[in-house]
Amino acid sequence: MLGNKDAATNLAVKDLKIAKKFYEDVLGLKVIGSEGDEVLAFKSGNSTLYVYKSKYAGTNKATAATWQVGDIEKIARELKTKGVNFEHYDMPGMTLKDDIHVSDEMKVAWFKDPDGNILCLANG
């Protein structure tokens, strides 16, 4: 029923202006729509990422969005130059190389947006 349909990511934020600056200026996403002062829609590849005002912003303690990327090391370095701080977790079977968790062929890096939403880069 939904297997051939696109899905979108929804992230709760406290302040749309701060979120817009982060998602546009730091992550390089483009705003493609809005609903007044409540919702912004960003284009990310073939997907849409919605940020919306909510009093529950930052309460999710799990990964909220993942980007499959080719050169994870390069993208992580670029984000770091824009002020992104990466999260370091104690993950069984993974070692930390700079800011990237590595296990065999898998590479993953986590960081947070200004509201504490956990975002992820994974080698694609």
N, C-alpha and C positions, 0 to 999 in steps of 0.2 A: 504494500500500500504506500509506504513512504520511501522505499528503497531507492527510487529514482528521482527524489525531490531534494532540492537544496535545503540546508539547515542554516540558521543564523545563530550568532552568539549574542547574548544579552548580558550586559554588565551594569550593575548598580553603582552609581557615583553620587557624591554629595553636591558637587559643584560642576555644572556643565562647562563653564569657562575654563576651569583648570583641566578637566578631562579633555576638552577640545585641544588645548595647547599640547598636552602630553601625546595624545593619539595622532595629531597632525605633525607637530614639530619634532617630536622624539621618534615616534614609530614610523612616520612618513605615510600615514593613511590619509585619504581624501574624504571630506564630508560630502555625502551624496543626498542628504535629506535631513529634515528636522521636523519636530512637532513642537513649535513654540519654544518655551524655556524648559521643556520636560525631557525631550529625546533628541539625540543626534544619531544619524546613521553614517557609518564609514564604509568605504569600499576596501576590501582586503582580498586581493586575488579575485576569485570568482564568488567570494563570500561577502556577507554583510555583517558588520559588527555594530550592534546598537548599544549606546550608553544612555542610561536613563536615570533621572533623579530619584533617589530613594533614601529613606531614613535607615535602611538596612545595608547601605554601602559598606563594603569592607568586612562583612561578617562571614563570608565564605572562606573557609580555611583550606580549600582544595583548589587544584588548578582549574581556572575558569575558561581559558582559551589557549590553544596550542597552534603555533605556526610551524609547518613542515618547511624547512629551509635547506638549501644545498650546502653552502659554506658557513656552518654554524659558528666557527671560530671568528671569521671575518665579521659577521653580523653582530656577534657578542662584543667584539672590540669596538665597532661603530656605535653601538648603543651605549657602551661604557663612556665613550668620549662625549656623549650627550647627557651624561649624568646618571645613567641607569646603574643601580646597585643590584648585583645578582645575589640570589639566595643560595646558601650552601646547606645541603641536607645530608644527614648520615643515612646513606642508602645501601642496603646489603648488596654486595656484588658489584658495586660501582666505586670508582676512584674519582677524585676531584683533580682535574687538570686546569689550572687557572680558575675560571668560573664555570667550567663545563664538567658535568658528571658523565663519566665514560664507562661503558661495559661492552666488551667485545666491539661490535660494529655500531652500537647505539651510543649517541651523544645527545645530552639534554641539558638545557640551562633554564633556570627559573628566575623571574624577576617580578616586581610588583608595580602596579600603577599607583598614582598618588592616593587612591582610596584603599590600597591594600589588596586589591584583586590580584591573585596570583596568575601570571602569564608565563607561557613556556615557549621555548624554541626547541625543536627536535630536528636532528638531521633527517633529511627527506630522501 
